[in-house]
């Protein structure tokens, strides 16, 4: 007998006892105004589903005249009549890119599609046993026109070992670094030690039983000064061979935002954690200080920054084939520069599944504290 297991395509032929359903913003009058008109300060309910089931796909797009609206609009989700939200994230960050920007990119669970990355898709499965509530709040000063599909299945019941989907946004603006006064650029960029991880940027802190499935990390490089001027005779984007031929020149002005090790602490373990990485780009599955945009199913760079890595950067890493499991707790952290020397603007969205109840989220910052810095 043939056995089809191990991949979505392998399971596609299996007949299942479910009902396929959709909720969307189609015009109930029969016209072509297939969207919600969400007024300033209004919270719109996108879906309120009772019974057992699983959301398999969310698509949306919107029109709003206010700058940075993707940080002003908040997406929230609750499962099974819990009082606390399991998802609370600014809309653009939830779909994979920070800084209230969009880019065309493709990953397995999240995508931004043409035109100009303004069509958003989420394929994370979101099971529920009693109820699914999805809301969107317009914290803009103007109307938002919002189009959406939510495709889901109704099940007789769902398995008891299915975790609930969670997503959380955080920001540290700026991170608590050190001054580079009196230090050479190599000393400041690569010197010092970190022997406890206590000052790391925190991407996720959760309690319970579940598994972490990834994040996007957004960095605004805030370091400026004459020492950061890129040499005219050194190519950009930087290539690996340029380190060999122009190494001394590069190190004098090197304004690379990375060199931060990821450190993931599971079930209350002490430093060093069992999952300790070797550098920012390494955790995001790239190498050698990349300066180009790139997207793959499980990792990518949607915003690569400008010359000498100035400006805004956005990266993602999804643990789909390699989820990080925890039985009691998890703390996902990364250094902001080696030994936490850098003082850049960091924000992130973490994605994970866990059995309820979950640790209450930190309060979502006010709009003014969510907005991106000027370029």
C-alpha positions as CSV (number, residue, x, y, z in Angstrom):
1,X,0.0,0.0,0.0
2,X,1.3,3.4,-0.9
3,X,1.8,5.8,2.0
4,X,1.5,9.5,1.4
5,X,3.1,11.4,4.3
6,X,5.5,14.1,5.1
7,X,4.5,17.1,2.9
8,X,1.4,19.1,2.0
9,X,1.5,17.7,-1.5
10,X,1.8,14.1,-0.1
11,X,-1.4,14.7,2.0
12,X,-3.3,16.5,-0.8
13,X,-5.1,13.4,-2.0
14,X,-6.5,12.4,1.4
15,X,-10.3,12.7,1.7
16,X,-11.3,14.5,4.9
17,X,-14.6,15.0,6.7
18,X,-14.6,18.8,6.8
19,X,-16.6,21.7,5.3
20,X,-14.8,24.5,3.5
21,X,-15.9,28.0,4.3
22,X,-15.0,31.6,3.6
23,X,-15.7,35.0,5.2
24,X,-14.9,38.0,3.0
25,X,-15.6,41.7,2.5
26,X,-17.9,41.1,-0.6
27,X,-20.6,43.7,-1.2
28,X,-23.8,42.4,0.4
29,X,-25.9,44.7,-1.8
30,X,-24.7,43.0,-5.0
31,X,-22.6,46.0,-6.0
32,X,-18.8,46.3,-6.4
33,X,-18.0,48.0,-3.1
34,X,-16.3,44.8,-1.9
35,X,-14.6,46.3,1.1
36,X,-15.0,47.5,4.7
37,X,-15.1,51.3,5.4
38,X,-13.4,51.4,8.8
39,X,-13.6,54.8,10.4
40,X,-10.9,56.4,12.7
41,X,-10.9,54.7,16.1
42,X,-13.3,51.9,14.9
43,X,-12.7,48.2,15.5
44,X,-14.1,45.9,12.7
45,X,-14.8,42.3,13.3
46,X,-13.4,40.3,10.3
47,X,-14.5,36.9,11.6
48,X,-16.4,35.5,14.6
49,X,-16.6,31.7,14.0
50,X,-18.2,29.3,16.4
51,X,-17.5,25.6,16.7
52,X,-14.3,23.7,15.8
53,X,-12.2,24.4,12.8
54,X,-9.0,25.7,11.3
55,X,-8.2,28.9,9.4
56,X,-5.9,28.0,6.5
57,X,-5.5,31.3,4.6
58,X,-5.9,35.0,5.2
59,X,-5.7,37.5,2.3
60,X,-6.1,41.2,2.6
61,X,-5.3,44.6,1.0
62,X,-6.2,48.1,1.9
63,X,-6.2,51.7,0.9
64,X,-5.4,54.5,3.3
65,X,-4.1,58.0,2.7
66,X,-2.2,58.4,6.0
67,X,1.5,57.8,6.0
68,X,2.7,54.8,8.0
69,X,-0.8,53.3,8.2
70,X,0.6,49.8,8.4
71,X,1.9,50.6,11.9
72,X,-1.3,52.4,12.9
73,X,-3.7,49.6,12.1
74,X,-3.7,46.7,14.6
75,X,-4.6,43.0,13.8
76,X,-5.9,41.0,16.8
77,X,-7.1,37.3,17.2
78,X,-8.5,35.3,20.1
79,X,-9.3,31.6,20.3
80,X,-11.9,29.6,22.2
81,X,-13.3,32.5,24.3
82,X,-10.0,33.4,26.0
83,X,-10.1,36.9,27.4
84,X,-6.5,37.8,26.3
85,X,-5.6,38.1,22.6
86,X,-3.3,35.5,21.2
87,X,-2.3,37.8,18.2
88,X,-1.8,41.6,18.6
89,X,0.5,43.0,15.9
90,X,0.5,46.1,13.6
91,X,-0.8,44.9,10.3
92,X,2.3,45.3,8.1
93,X,4.6,43.7,10.6
94,X,2.2,40.7,11.0
95,X,2.6,40.0,7.2
96,X,6.4,40.0,7.4
97,X,7.9,43.4,6.8
98,X,8.5,46.2,9.3
99,X,8.9,50.0,9.2
100,X,5.4,50.4,7.7
101,X,6.8,49.4,4.3
102,X,5.9,46.7,1.8
103,X,8.0,44.6,-0.6
104,X,7.2,41.8,-3.0
105,X,8.5,38.7,-1.3
106,X,7.6,35.0,-1.0
107,X,8.0,32.8,2.0
108,X,6.0,29.6,2.9
109,X,3.8,31.0,5.6
110,X,3.7,34.8,4.7
111,X,3.8,36.7,1.4
112,X,3.5,40.2,0.1
113,X,2.4,40.1,-3.5
114,X,2.1,42.6,-6.4
115,X,1.3,45.4,-6.8
116,X,4.3,46.7,-4.8
117,X,3.8,44.1,-2.0
118,X,0.4,45.5,-1.1
119,X,-1.4,42.2,-1.3
120,X,-0.9,40.3,2.0
121,X,-1.2,36.6,2.4
122,X,-0.9,34.4,5.5
123,X,-0.9,30.6,5.4
124,X,-0.2,29.8,9.0
125,X,-2.8,27.2,10.1
126,X,-4.9,28.5,13.0
127,X,-6.9,25.8,14.7
128,X,-9.7,26.4,17.3
129,X,-12.1,24.2,19.2
130,X,-14.9,26.6,20.1
131,X,-14.5,30.0,18.6
132,X,-12.2,32.1,16.4
133,X,-12.4,35.9,16.7
134,X,-10.4,38.2,14.3
135,X,-10.6,41.9,14.6
136,X,-8.8,44.9,13.1
137,X,-8.6,48.4,14.7
138,X,-8.1,51.6,12.7
139,X,-5.9,53.8,14.8
140,X,-5.4,56.2,11.8
141,X,-6.9,59.6,11.6
142,X,-8.6,58.8,8.3
143,X,-10.8,56.1,6.9
144,X,-9.4,52.8,5.9
145,X,-10.8,50.8,3.0
146,X,-10.1,47.1,3.8
147,X,-10.6,44.1,1.5
148,X,-10.2,40.6,2.8
149,X,-10.7,36.8,2.6
150,X,-10.5,34.4,5.5
151,X,-10.6,30.8,4.3
152,X,-11.3,28.1,6.9
153,X,-12.6,24.6,7.5
154,X,-15.3,23.5,9.9
155,X,-14.4,20.3,11.7
156,X,-16.5,18.0,13.9
157,X,-13.7,18.4,16.5
158,X,-10.0,19.1,16.5
159,X,-7.2,17.0,18.0
160,X,-6.4,17.8,21.6
161,X,-2.7,18.2,20.9
162,X,-3.1,21.1,18.4
163,X,-1.6,24.3,19.8
164,X,-3.1,27.7,19.2
165,X,-1.4,30.2,16.9
166,X,0.2,33.3,18.6
167,X,1.9,36.4,17.2
168,X,3.4,39.3,19.2
169,X,5.1,42.6,18.3
170,X,7.9,44.2,20.3
171,X,10.1,47.2,20.0
172,X,13.2,48.7,21.7
173,X,13.8,52.2,20.3
174,X,16.8,52.5,20.6
175,X,18.5,49.5,22.1
176,X,20.7,50.1,25.1
177,X,24.2,50.1,23.6
178,X,27.5,51.8,24.5
179,X,29.3,54.8,23.2
180,X,32.0,54.4,20.6
181,X,33.9,57.4,22.0
182,X,37.6,56.7,22.4
183,X,37.4,53.3,20.6
184,X,38.5,52.3,17.1
185,X,35.8,51.0,14.9
186,X,37.0,47.4,15.1
187,X,37.2,47.6,18.9
188,X,33.7,48.9,19.1
189,X,32.3,46.5,16.5
190,X,34.0,43.3,17.6
191,X,35.4,43.9,21.1
192,X,33.9,43.1,24.5
193,X,32.2,40.0,25.9
194,X,28.7,38.8,26.6
195,X,28.6,36.1,29.2
196,X,25.0,36.1,30.3
197,X,22.8,37.4,27.5
198,X,21.0,39.7,29.9
199,X,21.1,42.8,27.7
200,X,19.9,41.0,24.5
201,X,17.0,42.2,22.5
202,X,14.0,40.0,23.4
203,X,12.0,38.7,20.5
204,X,9.7,36.4,22.5
205,X,9.1,35.4,26.1
206,X,6.4,32.8,26.6
207,X,5.4,30.3,29.3
208,X,3.6,27.0,28.8
209,X,4.0,24.2,26.3
210,X,4.5,24.8,22.6
211,X,6.9,25.6,19.8
212,X,8.4,28.7,18.4
213,X,8.1,28.9,14.6
214,X,9.9,32.1,13.7
215,X,10.0,35.8,13.5
216,X,10.7,38.9,11.5
217,X,13.3,41.4,12.8
218,X,13.4,45.0,11.8
219,X,16.4,47.3,12.4
220,X,16.9,51.0,11.7
221,X,20.7,51.5,11.7
222,X,21.1,54.7,13.7
223,X,24.9,55.0,13.8
224,X,26.1,58.1,11.9
225,X,29.4,60.0,11.5
226,X,32.3,60.7,9.1
227,X,33.9,57.3,10.1
228,X,31.0,55.6,8.4
229,X,31.6,57.1,4.9
230,X,32.1,54.2,2.5
231,X,35.4,54.3,0.6
232,X,34.9,55.4,-3.1
233,X,37.1,52.6,-4.4
234,X,35.3,49.8,-2.6
235,X,32.4,48.2,-4.5
236,X,28.9,48.1,-3.1
237,X,27.1,45.8,-2.5
238,X,30.0,44.3,-0.7
239,X,31.3,41.0,-1.9
240,X,33.2,38.4,0.1
241,X,36.4,38.9,-1.9
242,X,36.3,42.6,-1.1
243,X,37.1,41.7,2.5
244,X,40.4,40.3,1.3
245,X,41.4,43.2,-1.0
246,X,40.0,46.2,1.0
247,X,39.9,44.7,4.5
248,X,41.6,47.6,6.3
249,X,39.5,50.3,4.6
250,X,36.3,48.4,5.3
251,X,37.0,47.9,9.0
252,X,37.7,51.6,9.5
253,X,34.2,52.5,8.4
254,X,32.4,49.2,8.9
255,X,28.8,50.1,10.0
256,X,27.4,46.5,9.9
257,X,24.3,46.2,12.1
258,X,24.9,42.5,12.8
259,X,27.5,40.5,14.8
260,X,24.7,39.8,17.2
261,X,24.4,36.2,18.3
262,X,21.0,34.6,18.7
263,X,20.4,33.0,22.1
264,X,17.3,31.0,22.7
265,X,16.7,29.9,26.3
266,X,14.4,26.9,26.8
267,X,12.5,25.9,30.0
268,X,14.5,28.3,32.2
269,X,18.0,27.1,31.3
270,X,20.9,29.2,32.4
271,X,23.5,30.8,30.0
272,X,24.8,29.5,27.7
273,X,21.6,28.3,26.3
274,X,21.3,25.1,24.3
275,X,20.6,27.1,21.2
276,X,23.4,29.7,20.8
277,X,24.2,31.2,17.4
278,X,27.1,32.9,15.7
279,X,25.8,36.1,14.3
280,X,22.7,38.0,13.1
281,X,23.0,37.0,9.4
282,X,23.7,33.4,10.4
283,X,20.4,33.1,12.4
284,X,18.6,34.4,9.3
285,X,20.4,31.8,7.2
286,X,22.5,34.2,5.2
287,X,26.3,34.9,5.4
288,X,29.1,37.5,5.2
289,X,27.1,40.7,5.9
290,X,24.6,40.5,3.0
291,X,23.4,43.7,1.4
292,X,20.9,42.5,-1.1
293,X,17.2,41.6,-0.9
294,X,16.3,37.9,-1.0
295,X,13.4,35.7,-0.2
296,X,13.2,31.9,0.3
297,X,10.5,29.7,1.9
298,X,12.0,29.9,5.4
299,X,14.3,32.9,5.4
300,X,14.9,36.2,3.7
301,X,16.0,39.8,3.6
302,X,13.1,42.0,2.5
303,X,14.9,45.3,3.2
304,X,18.6,45.3,2.9
305,X,19.4,48.9,3.9
306,X,21.5,51.4,2.0
307,X,25.2,51.8,1.5
308,X,27.2,50.6,4.5
309,X,24.0,49.0,5.8
310,X,22.5,52.4,6.7
311,X,18.8,53.0,7.0
312,X,16.1,50.3,7.4
313,X,16.6,46.6,7.3
314,X,14.0,43.8,7.6
315,X,14.7,40.0,7.9
316,X,12.7,36.9,8.5
317,X,13.4,33.3,9.7
318,X,10.7,30.6,9.9
319,X,11.2,27.4,11.9
320,X,8.8,25.3,9.8
321,X,11.1,22.3,9.3
322,X,12.8,22.9,12.6
323,X,10.3,24.2,15.2
324,X,11.9,25.0,18.6
325,X,9.9,23.2,21.2
326,X,9.5,24.1,24.9
327,X,7.7,22.4,27.7
328,X,7.7,25.2,30.3
329,X,9.0,28.4,28.8
330,X,11.0,30.0,26.0
331,X,13.0,33.2,25.8
332,X,14.1,34.1,22.2
333,X,16.8,36.8,22.2
334,X,19.5,38.3,20.0
335,X,22.4,40.6,20.7
336,X,22.1,44.1,19.2
337,X,25.6,44.2,17.8
338,X,28.4,42.1,19.3
339,X,28.1,42.2,23.1
340,X,25.1,44.5,22.7
341,X,27.3,47.5,21.7
342,X,24.9,49.0,19.2
343,X,22.0,51.4,19.9
344,X,19.8,50.8,16.9
345,X,16.0,50.8,16.6
346,X,14.8,47.2,16.9
347,X,11.3,45.8,16.4
348,X,10.0,42.3,15.8
349,X,7.1,40.0,15.4
350,X,7.4,36.5,16.9
351,X,5.2,33.6,15.8
352,X,4.5,30.5,17.9
353,X,2.0,27.8,18.8
354,X,1.2,26.8,22.4
355,X,-1.4,25.2,24.6
356,X,-3.5,27.8,26.4
357,X,-3.4,29.8,28.6
358,X,-0.5,32.0,27.5
359,X,1.5,34.6,29.3
360,X,-0.2,38.0,29.0
361,X,1.4,40.2,26.4
362,X,3.2,43.4,27.2
363,X,0.9,46.4,26.4
364,X,1.1,47.3,22.8
365,X,2.8,50.7,22.5
366,X,0.8,53.8,21.6
367,X,0.7,54.8,17.9
368,X,3.4,57.5,18.4
369,X,5.7,54.8,19.8
370,X,5.1,52.4,17.0
371,X,5.7,54.7,14.1
372,X,9.0,54.3,12.1
373,X,11.7,56.8,12.4
374,X,12.2,59.2,9.4
375,X,14.7,58.0,6.8
